[in-house]
Amino acid sequence: MDQAESVLPGGRDEGMTLARAFCVLCCLCLLAGCGREVVPSEVVGLYSVKYPYGTEQIRISADGSYEQFFAPNGKPQVTINKGRWELRRLVELDLCLHDPVIVDDAFGRQSAMKKQTGAIWPLHVSRGLRGGIWFSVNADQGFVLRRVE
């Protein structure tokens, strides 16, 4: 048998063409799901992030308001802030929390936890392959707000 001959029915080229077509179809399906624009109703819910020193939760409400909670390790959760939110395209799509309390100091330590009146906390909106939405709090530390309800 010549090296150029194929032992596969239909020849090697046909099998490779089908494999390539399948890969292209899979990639297009993934891109269609991930590239879909996030709308405000999709971000409504309760999100949580675990830090070494405690847990922060943010409830995003359909009326444009949000509520922040914090529970230091071993202590009960308390409400630390209320404000309003919006989706805004700065560089990419961000969930913008107006007048936030920033819990993490960007180095993995608890901040002074003071309300930042007049400030906006932009949280990049990400969508997973299965459509789930999350917000990166501190990518360097791996802190992510994930939906819990």
Contacts in CASP RR format, 6 or more apart in sequence:
PFRMAT RR
TARGET T0000
AUTHOR 0000-0000-0000
METHOD contacts of the structure
MODEL  1
MDQAESVLPGGRDEGMTLARAFCVLCCLCLLAGCGREVVPSEVVGLYSVK
YPYGTEQIRISADGSYEQFFAPNGKPQVTINKGRWELRRLVELDLCLHDP
VIVDDAFGRQSAMKKQTGAIWPLHVSRGLRGGIWFSVNADQGFVLRRVE
1 7 0 8 1.000
6 12 0 8 1.000
6 13 0 8 1.000
8 14 0 8 1.000
8 15 0 8 1.000
30 129 0 8 1.000
33 127 0 8 1.000
33 129 0 8 1.000
33 131 0 8 1.000
34 127 0 8 1.000
34 128 0 8 1.000
34 129 0 8 1.000
34 131 0 8 1.000
35 127 0 8 1.000
36 127 0 8 1.000
37 93 0 8 1.000
38 87 0 8 1.000
38 93 0 8 1.000
38 125 0 8 1.000
38 127 0 8 1.000
38 133 0 8 1.000
39 87 0 8 1.000
40 62 0 8 1.000
40 64 0 8 1.000
40 87 0 8 1.000
41 62 0 8 1.000
42 133 0 8 1.000
43 60 0 8 1.000
43 87 0 8 1.000
43 95 0 8 1.000
43 125 0 8 1.000
43 133 0 8 1.000
44 60 0 8 1.000
44 61 0 8 1.000
44 62 0 8 1.000
45 59 0 8 1.000
45 60 0 8 1.000
45 61 0 8 1.000
45 147 0 8 1.000
45 149 0 8 1.000
46 57 0 8 1.000
46 58 0 8 1.000
46 59 0 8 1.000
46 60 0 8 1.000
46 147 0 8 1.000
46 148 0 8 1.000
46 149 0 8 1.000
47 57 0 8 1.000
47 58 0 8 1.000
47 59 0 8 1.000
47 60 0 8 1.000
47 134 0 8 1.000
47 135 0 8 1.000
47 145 0 8 1.000
47 146 0 8 1.000
47 147 0 8 1.000
47 148 0 8 1.000
48 55 0 8 1.000
48 56 0 8 1.000
48 57 0 8 1.000
48 145 0 8 1.000
48 146 0 8 1.000
48 148 0 8 1.000
49 55 0 8 1.000
49 56 0 8 1.000
49 57 0 8 1.000
49 137 0 8 1.000
49 143 0 8 1.000
49 144 0 8 1.000
49 145 0 8 1.000
49 146 0 8 1.000
51 103 0 8 1.000
51 104 0 8 1.000
51 108 0 8 1.000
51 110 0 8 1.000
51 143 0 8 1.000
52 108 0 8 1.000
53 72 0 8 1.000
53 73 0 8 1.000
53 109 0 8 1.000
53 110 0 8 1.000
54 70 0 8 1.000
54 71 0 8 1.000
54 72 0 8 1.000
54 73 0 8 1.000
54 110 0 8 1.000
55 70 0 8 1.000
55 71 0 8 1.000
55 77 0 8 1.000
56 68 0 8 1.000
56 69 0 8 1.000
56 70 0 8 1.000
56 103 0 8 1.000
56 104 0 8 1.000
56 137 0 8 1.000
56 145 0 8 1.000
57 68 0 8 1.000
57 69 0 8 1.000
57 70 0 8 1.000
57 71 0 8 1.000
57 77 0 8 1.000
57 148 0 8 1.000
58 66 0 8 1.000
58 67 0 8 1.000
58 68 0 8 1.000
58 69 0 8 1.000
58 97 0 8 1.000
58 145 0 8 1.000
59 66 0 8 1.000
59 67 0 8 1.000
59 69 0 8 1.000
60 66 0 8 1.000
60 85 0 8 1.000
60 95 0 8 1.000
61 67 0 8 1.000
64 84 0 8 1.000
64 85 0 8 1.000
64 86 0 8 1.000
65 82 0 8 1.000
65 83 0 8 1.000
65 84 0 8 1.000
65 85 0 8 1.000
66 82 0 8 1.000
66 83 0 8 1.000
66 84 0 8 1.000
66 85 0 8 1.000
66 97 0 8 1.000
67 79 0 8 1.000
67 81 0 8 1.000
67 82 0 8 1.000
67 83 0 8 1.000
68 79 0 8 1.000
68 80 0 8 1.000
68 81 0 8 1.000
68 82 0 8 1.000
68 100 0 8 1.000
68 101 0 8 1.000
68 103 0 8 1.000
69 77 0 8 1.000
69 78 0 8 1.000
69 79 0 8 1.000
69 80 0 8 1.000
70 77 0 8 1.000
70 78 0 8 1.000
70 80 0 8 1.000
70 101 0 8 1.000
70 103 0 8 1.000
70 113 0 8 1.000
71 77 0 8 1.000
71 78 0 8 1.000
72 110 0 8 1.000
80 101 0 8 1.000
80 103 0 8 1.000
80 113 0 8 1.000
81 99 0 8 1.000
81 100 0 8 1.000
81 101 0 8 1.000
81 115 0 8 1.000
83 97 0 8 1.000
83 98 0 8 1.000
83 99 0 8 1.000
83 100 0 8 1.000
84 98 0 8 1.000
84 99 0 8 1.000
85 95 0 8 1.000
85 96 0 8 1.000
85 97 0 8 1.000
85 98 0 8 1.000
86 95 0 8 1.000
86 96 0 8 1.000
86 98 0 8 1.000
87 93 0 8 1.000
87 94 0 8 1.000
87 95 0 8 1.000
87 96 0 8 1.000
87 125 0 8 1.000
88 94 0 8 1.000
88 96 0 8 1.000
88 122 0 8 1.000
90 96 0 8 1.000
90 122 0 8 1.000
92 124 0 8 1.000
92 125 0 8 1.000
93 124 0 8 1.000
93 125 0 8 1.000
94 122 0 8 1.000
94 123 0 8 1.000
94 124 0 8 1.000
94 125 0 8 1.000
95 122 0 8 1.000
95 123 0 8 1.000
95 125 0 8 1.000
95 135 0 8 1.000
96 120 0 8 1.000
96 121 0 8 1.000
96 122 0 8 1.000
96 123 0 8 1.000
97 120 0 8 1.000
97 121 0 8 1.000
97 123 0 8 1.000
98 118 0 8 1.000
98 119 0 8 1.000
98 120 0 8 1.000
99 115 0 8 1.000
99 116 0 8 1.000
99 117 0 8 1.000
99 118 0 8 1.000
99 119 0 8 1.000
100 115 0 8 1.000
100 116 0 8 1.000
100 119 0 8 1.000
100 120 0 8 1.000
100 121 0 8 1.000
101 113 0 8 1.000
101 114 0 8 1.000
101 115 0 8 1.000
101 116 0 8 1.000
102 111 0 8 1.000
102 113 0 8 1.000
102 116 0 8 1.000
102 121 0 8 1.000
103 110 0 8 1.000
103 111 0 8 1.000
103 113 0 8 1.000
104 110 0 8 1.000
104 111 0 8 1.000
104 137 0 8 1.000
104 138 0 8 1.000
104 141 0 8 1.000
104 143 0 8 1.000
105 111 0 8 1.000
106 138 0 8 1.000
106 140 0 8 1.000
107 141 0 8 1.000
108 138 0 8 1.000
108 141 0 8 1.000
108 143 0 8 1.000
123 135 0 8 1.000
123 136 0 8 1.000
123 137 0 8 1.000
123 145 0 8 1.000
124 135 0 8 1.000
124 136 0 8 1.000
125 133 0 8 1.000
125 135 0 8 1.000
126 133 0 8 1.000
126 134 0 8 1.000
126 135 0 8 1.000
126 136 0 8 1.000
127 133 0 8 1.000
128 134 0 8 1.000
132 147 0 8 1.000
133 147 0 8 1.000
134 144 0 8 1.000
134 145 0 8 1.000
134 146 0 8 1.000
134 147 0 8 1.000
135 144 0 8 1.000
135 145 0 8 1.000
136 142 0 8 1.000
136 143 0 8 1.000
136 144 0 8 1.000
136 145 0 8 1.000
137 143 0 8 1.000
137 144 0 8 1.000
137 145 0 8 1.000
END
